[in-house]
Amino acid sequence: MKVILMNEEQCQKDLNPMWDITNVEQVKEKLNELQELTDGELVHLLYVQIWSEYHPFGLFKFIGMDEDCMKFQYLEIEWL
């Protein structure tokens, strides 16, 4: 299924080369694996950071589905 990501440029700027997910295409692949989402649901996508005990999460809002297309809005990076 195709994934459309709003705020794609900001998402790319927030990614780090030291994480296991380093580009927007990889983010879209991970978001495409999600199932049974409801409109407006918030989704946390874990980015593994090799050199720290803190873990970054991308925060996304599921906008909805159209014909074979999932729409998400990138919100921010959160740390755990």
Summary of the structure (lengths in Angstrom):
residues: 80
radius of gyration: 12.3
end to end distance: 29.8
largest distance: 40.6
contacts: 206
relative contact order: 0.29
helix: 20%
strand: 42%
